[in-house]
Amino acid sequence: MTKSLSLIGISGSRVGQSIVFSARSTILGTDPECGVVFQDRLILPRHAEFRAALGRWFVVSLDPRAAIFVNGQPVTGQQRVEHGSLITLGATTFRAVIGELERAVGETHVHTPTESQGREDWWRD
């Protein structure tokens, strides 16, 4: 079983907020059909996918123009996410936390498809 992935905002407009991924695959972008919807001019409609495979987490660029960095290195395809990795999506940087499900102020849980339709519009301002 794959542990959950939490992204905790450490810079940009989402400082102190977090996203918790427990579904095997969640798409992030500005498109209202994405699992996590951002309102950020640097985020594309289908920007990135967070995917669990073989007990590990990966971030996948869904557009060659997507601004995605892991530990300062650009992601052009798929990149493994480790506990403590710094992930920059658009104008916001997050710290990755794997396996710790403590709820924090500002945290939003991305539900699995059995809990809802696999989608939350919490990122909307």
Phi and psi in degrees as GROMACS dihedral restraints (atoms count N, CA, C in turn):
[ dihedral_restraints ]
;  ai    aj    ak    al  type     phi  dphi    fc
    3     4     5     6     1   -82.1    20    10
    4     5     6     7     1   136.1    20    10
    6     7     8     9     1   -74.2    20    10
    7     8     9    10     1   158.2    20    10
    9    10    11    12     1   -70.7    20    10
   10    11    12    13     1   158.5    20    10
   12    13    14    15     1  -117.3    20    10
   13    14    15    16     1   128.1    20    10
   15    16    17    18     1  -115.3    20    10
   16    17    18    19     1   136.6    20    10
   18    19    20    21     1  -110.8    20    10
   19    20    21    22     1   120.1    20    10
   21    22    23    24     1  -109.8    20    10
   22    23    24    25     1   121.0    20    10
   24    25    26    27     1   -65.0    20    10
   25    26    27    28     1   125.3    20    10
   27    28    29    30     1  -118.5    20    10
   28    29    30    31     1   -12.2    20    10
   30    31    32    33     1  -154.7    20    10
   31    32    33    34     1   159.5    20    10
   33    34    35    36     1    90.6    20    10
   34    35    36    37     1  -162.8    20    10
   36    37    38    39     1   -76.0    20    10
   37    38    39    40     1    -6.6    20    10
   39    40    41    42     1  -112.8    20    10
   40    41    42    43     1    26.6    20    10
   42    43    44    45     1   -57.8    20    10
   43    44    45    46     1   130.1    20    10
   45    46    47    48     1    84.1    20    10
   46    47    48    49     1   -10.9    20    10
   48    49    50    51     1   -91.8    20    10
   49    50    51    52     1   155.2    20    10
   51    52    53    54     1  -139.1    20    10
   52    53    54    55     1   157.4    20    10
   54    55    56    57     1  -120.3    20    10
   55    56    57    58     1   132.4    20    10
   57    58    59    60     1  -113.3    20    10
   58    59    60    61     1   121.8    20    10
   60    61    62    63     1  -103.0    20    10
   61    62    63    64     1   124.6    20    10
   63    64    65    66     1  -125.4    20    10
   64    65    66    67     1   -15.0    20    10
   66    67    68    69     1   -73.1    20    10
   67    68    69    70     1   155.6    20    10
   69    70    71    72     1   -67.3    20    10
   70    71    72    73     1   -24.0    20    10
   72    73    74    75     1  -151.6    20    10
   73    74    75    76     1   129.9    20    10
   75    76    77    78     1  -139.8    20    10
   76    77    78    79     1   130.7    20    10
   78    79    80    81     1   -97.3    20    10
   79    80    81    82     1   138.7    20    10
   81    82    83    84     1  -118.3    20    10
   82    83    84    85     1   135.7    20    10
   84    85    86    87     1   175.8    20    10
   85    86    87    88     1  -169.1    20    10
   87    88    89    90     1   -92.1    20    10
   88    89    90    91     1   -14.2    20    10
   90    91    92    93     1   -65.0    20    10
   91    92    93    94     1   130.4    20    10
   93    94    95    96     1   -60.0    20    10
   94    95    96    97     1   -15.5    20    10
   96    97    98    99     1   -85.4    20    10
   97    98    99   100     1    -6.4    20    10
   99   100   101   102     1   -70.1    20    10
  100   101   102   103     1   154.7    20    10
  102   103   104   105     1   -66.8    20    10
  103   104   105   106     1   -34.6    20    10
  105   106   107   108     1  -127.1    20    10
  106   107   108   109     1   119.6    20    10
  108   109   110   111     1  -104.3    20    10
  109   110   111   112     1   123.8    20    10
  111   112   113   114     1  -100.8    20    10
  112   113   114   115     1   148.9    20    10
  114   115   116   117     1  -114.8    20    10
  115   116   117   118     1    87.0    20    10
  117   118   119   120     1  -149.7    20    10
  118   119   120   121     1   125.4    20    10
  120   121   122   123     1   -65.3    20    10
  121   122   123   124     1   -15.0    20    10
  123   124   125   126     1   -94.1    20    10
  124   125   126   127     1    -0.9    20    10
  126   127   128   129     1  -100.6    20    10
  127   128   129   130     1   133.9    20    10
  129   130   131   132     1   -86.9    20    10
  130   131   132   133     1   164.2    20    10
  132   133   134   135     1   -53.4    20    10
  133   134   135   136     1   -45.0    20    10
  135   136   137   138     1  -125.2    20    10
  136   137   138   139     1    86.6    20    10
  138   139   140   141     1   -84.2    20    10
  139   140   141   142     1   -54.0    20    10
  141   142   143   144     1  -149.2    20    10
  142   143   144   145     1   159.1    20    10
  144   145   146   147     1  -123.1    20    10
  145   146   147   148     1   135.6    20    10
  147   148   149   150     1  -103.7    20    10
  148   149   150   151     1   122.5    20    10
  150   151   152   153     1  -131.4    20    10
  151   152   153   154     1   135.8    20    10
  153   154   155   156     1  -101.4    20    10
  154   155   156   157     1   132.6    20    10
  156   157   158   159     1  -149.7    20    10
  157   158   159   160     1   131.2    20    10
  159   160   161   162     1    53.2    20    10
  160   161   162   163     1    39.1    20    10
  162   163   164   165     1    77.2    20    10
  163   164   165   166     1    11.0    20    10
  165   166   167   168     1  -126.4    20    10
  166   167   168   169     1   158.9    20    10
  168   169   170   171     1  -108.7    20    10
  169   170   171   172     1   144.1    20    10
  171   172   173   174     1  -135.4    20    10
  172   173   174   175     1   149.2    20    10
  174   175   176   177     1  -110.2    20    10
  175   176   177   178     1   134.5    20    10
  177   178   179   180     1  -121.9    20    10
  178   179   180   181     1   127.4    20    10
  180   181   182   183     1   -75.5    20    10
  181   182   183   184     1   127.6    20    10
  183   184   185   186     1   -99.9    20    10
  184   185   186   187     1    -0.6    20    10
  186   187   188   189     1  -150.8    20    10
  187   188   189   190     1   133.2    20    10
  189   190   191   192     1   -61.6    20    10
  190   191   192   193     1   -18.4    20    10
  192   193   194   195     1   -89.9    20    10
  193   194   195   196     1    -4.6    20    10
  195   196   197   198     1   -66.0    20    10
  196   197   198   199     1   130.6    20    10
  198   199   200   201     1   -86.8    20    10
  199   200   201   202     1    98.3    20    10
  201   202   203   204     1  -134.4    20    10
  202   203   204   205     1   128.6    20    10
  204   205   206   207     1  -133.0    20    10
  205   206   207   208     1   139.7    20    10
  207   208   209   210     1  -119.4    20    10
  208   209   210   211     1   117.8    20    10
  210   211   212   213     1    52.5    20    10
  211   212   213   214     1    40.6    20    10
  213   214   215   216     1    83.2    20    10
  214   215   216   217     1    -7.8    20    10
  216   217   218   219     1   -98.8    20    10
  217   218   219   220     1   132.5    20    10
  219   220   221   222     1   -66.0    20    10
  220   221   222   223     1   143.4    20    10
  222   223   224   225     1  -101.7    20    10
  223   224   225   226     1   120.0    20    10
  225   226   227   228     1  -110.4    20    10
  226   227   228   229     1   -18.2    20    10
  228   229   230   231     1  -132.9    20    10
  229   230   231   232     1  -101.7    20    10
  231   232   233   234     1  -124.7    20    10
  232   233   234   235     1   139.5    20    10
  234   235   236   237     1  -137.2    20    10
  235   236   237   238     1   133.9    20    10
  237   238   239   240     1   -69.0    20    10
  238   239   240   241     1   141.2    20    10
  240   241   242   243     1  -108.1    20    10
  241   242   243   244     1   122.3    20    10
  243   244   245   246     1  -102.9    20    10
  244   245   246   247     1   159.5    20    10
  246   247   248   249     1   -57.7    20    10
  247   248   249   250     1   126.2    20    10
  249   250   251   252     1    92.6    20    10
  250   251   252   253     1    -7.5    20    10
  252   253   254   255     1   -58.9    20    10
  253   254   255   256     1   146.7    20    10
  255   256   257   258     1  -100.2    20    10
  256   257   258   259     1   122.1    20    10
  258   259   260   261     1  -118.3    20    10
  259   260   261   262     1   121.9    20    10
  261   262   263   264     1  -106.3    20    10
  262   263   264   265     1   123.8    20    10
  264   265   266   267     1  -122.5    20    10
  265   266   267   268     1   112.6    20    10
  267   268   269   270     1    61.8    20    10
  268   269   270   271     1  -121.9    20    10
  270   271   272   273     1   -98.6    20    10
  271   272   273   274     1     6.9    20    10
  273   274   275   276     1  -118.9    20    10
  274   275   276   277     1   137.7    20    10
  276   277   278   279     1  -110.4    20    10
  277   278   279   280     1   135.6    20    10
  279   280   281   282     1  -120.6    20    10
  280   281   282   283     1   154.0    20    10
  282   283   284   285     1  -104.3    20    10
  283   284   285   286     1   130.5    20    10
  285   286   287   288     1   -83.2    20    10
  286   287   288   289     1   132.6    20    10
  288   289   290   291     1  -125.6    20    10
  289   290   291   292     1   121.2    20    10
  291   292   293   294     1  -109.5    20    10
  292   293   294   295     1   124.1    20    10
  294   295   296   297     1    90.6    20    10
  295   296   297   298     1    -4.5    20    10
  297   298   299   300     1  -104.8    20    10
  298   299   300   301     1   118.6    20    10
  300   301   302   303     1  -107.1    20    10
  301   302   303   304     1    24.9    20    10
  303   304   305   306     1   -66.0    20    10
  304   305   306   307     1   131.6    20    10
  306   307   308   309     1   -82.6    20    10
  307   308   309   310     1   134.7    20    10
  309   310   311   312     1  -120.5    20    10
  310   311   312   313     1   165.2    20    10
  312   313   314   315     1   -60.7    20    10
  313   314   315   316     1   133.3    20    10
  315   316   317   318     1    83.3    20    10
  316   317   318   319     1     3.5    20    10
  318   319   320   321     1   -79.7    20    10
  319   320   321   322     1   141.6    20    10
  321   322   323   324     1  -127.9    20    10
  322   323   324   325     1   134.8    20    10
  324   325   326   327     1   -96.6    20    10
  325   326   327   328     1   127.9    20    10
  327   328   329   330     1   -87.3    20    10
  328   329   330   331     1   111.7    20    10
  330   331   332   333     1   -68.1    20    10
  331   332   333   334     1   153.7    20    10
  333   334   335   336     1   -75.9    20    10
  334   335   336   337     1   160.1    20    10
  336   337   338   339     1   -57.1    20    10
  337   338   339   340     1   -25.8    20    10
  339   340   341   342     1   -77.1    20    10
  340   341   342   343     1   -21.6    20    10
  342   343   344   345     1   -83.0    20    10
  343   344   345   346     1   -33.0    20    10
  345   346   347   348     1  -154.1    20    10
  346   347   348   349     1  -150.8    20    10
  348   349   350   351     1   -89.2    20    10
  349   350   351   352     1    10.4    20    10
  351   352   353   354     1    81.0    20    10
  352   353   354   355     1    19.7    20    10
  354   355   356   357     1  -142.2    20    10
  355   356   357   358     1   138.1    20    10
  357   358   359   360     1  -139.4    20    10
  358   359   360   361     1   135.8    20    10
  360   361   362   363     1   -96.6    20    10
  361   362   363   364     1    38.1    20    10
  363   364   365   366     1   -69.0    20    10
  364   365   366   367     1   -21.4    20    10
  366   367   368   369     1   -79.1    20    10
  367   368   369   370     1   -10.7    20    10
  369   370   371   372     1   -69.0    20    10
  370   371   372   373     1   138.5    20    10
